[in-house]
Amino acid sequence: MRIINTGGTFNKRYDPVKGELFVPADDRAVEEALASMRHGCEITISGTLYKDSLDMDNADRDLLCEIVANLEEREIVVVHGTDTMDKSAAALARRLGTGEGRRVVLTGAMMPFSIDPVEATANLASAVTAVPFLAPGVYIAMHGLVLPYDKIRKNRESGLFERVG
């Protein structure tokens, strides 16, 4: 299984000198979340982009699609910011379809792992646990739901992802 870490809220840390959150160019949050899960899977982490999803553009999504398309693994989890997770999922679905048997699950967190590790770890655990059992396609795993990318959305008022349709 491969985890692609794009950064996003999951990775954010607080800089006490500047008084702001930033997305570091490392995989520490994902590594710590995986360690706390005590999983039995062989997982490789690949970091890329290290951006807040609000800063991602179509070129970034094209790069993400290219990376995923070129992986040997067929079980892929993408750690991604929640604000544009749906756009990246749709781009991956257009690029990959259900061909080649790939199962891609995007996940993230509303709160950074560094502030509240529970939600981030729970969402990552859901994605890692679900990906081997899903039919080929692109999914989003958030807040106890693992659904096809077009059957789930971020409800900005409640701060939760919810089923649609």
N, C-alpha and C positions, 0 to 999 in steps of 0.2 A: 504494500500500500504506500502511496506517496501523498504527502501533505505539501501543498503549495501555499506558502505564506506570503500574502500580498501586503500585510501590515494591517491597516485599518484600526478601528477602535480596540479590537482585541489586544493589539500590541502597544497601544499608547502608554506612555509613562509621563509622570509629572516632573518638570524641571523647576525645582524650588528657587533657583536663582532668577530665571526669567518669569516664573509664576505662570507657566503655561504647560499644556499637554503637547507632546510631540510623538511622532512615530519613529522609533529608532530603526536603524538598518541592521537588525539582528532577529534571531528566532527564539530569544530567551523565553518569552511568554508562552509560546507554543510548547517548547521543551519542558517548561515547568508544569504546564497543564497536563501534558502526556505523562510525566513522571508521577503526578498525583493520582492519575487514573489507574495505575498499575495494570495496564493492558498487556495482553499476551501476543500482540501482533508485531510483525516486523514492519517498521515504519521508517521511511526516509523523508526527511524534511528538506524542502528546497525553498529558499527565500527568494523573492523577486519583488520589484517595484517599491515596497515599503512606503506606501502612501495611504493617506486617509482616502476613503472611497470617494469623497466629494471632490478630490483633486484628480481622480482618474478620468481620462478621456478615451476616445475611441482608439487611439494609438496604443494606450495601455491595455485596453481590452483585446485588441488584435494580438499584442504580445502575449497576453495570458492564454489566448486561444492557441497560438502557435506553440507555446510551451507544453500545454496539455496535449495537443495533437501529436507531439513528438515523443511523448513518454512511452516507455515500454509497458508500464503498469496499466492495468485496466480498472483499478480501484483508486480513485483520486478524491481527496478532500481539499477544498480550497478555503483557506482562512481569509476572510474578506470583510471589509467594512460594511455596515448594514445599510447605509444610505443609497448606495448604487449597486448592491448585491444583485438586484433583479435585472439590471442592465447587463452585468457581466454574465449572469446565468443565461439570459436570452442570447447573448453573443456566442457563448459556448454551445448552446443547443443548435443554433444556426450552423455553426462550424462543424460540430461533431455529429449531430443528429443522434441516432441510436446505433450508428455504424461502429464496427470494430469492437462491439461489446463493452464499451467504456461506461462506467458508472461514476459520475462526478457529483459530489455533494458540496455545496457551498455552505459555510457556517461563519459565525462571528459572534459578536457580543455588543450589547447596548452600552455596557460599562466596561472600561479597560480591565484586563486581567490584574493589572497592578493595583487597582482600587478595590475591585470585588472579583476574586477568582472563581467564585461559585458559578455564576451564570456562564462565563466563558468556558469553564471546564465542562459544565453540563452540556452545553451546545456542541463542543468538540467531541465529547464522549458519545453523544447521539449520532453524530456524523460518522465517526470511526466505527461504531457498532453497526450502523445501518448499511453502510456502503457495500459490504459483501453480499447482502441479501436482496438488493434492489435489482429491478430489471434495468437493462442499459438505458441511459438517459441522463438528464441533468436535474438535480434536486436541490432544495434548500432545507437545512436542518436548523431550526431555531425554536426555542421555548417549548420543547417537548413534541414538536411536529417535525416530521420528515416527509415532505411532499414534493411532487413535481414542481419545478420552478414557477410554472404559470398557475399553480393552485394555492399559492401562499403569498402573502404581502405583509409589508411593515405597516402597522397601524400607528401612525405618529402621535395620535392622541393618547392611546393607552400605553405606548412604549413597548408593545409586544407584536410578534408576528402572529398572523391568524390565517386560517383556511379561507379560501375564496372559491366560489362556484360550487 
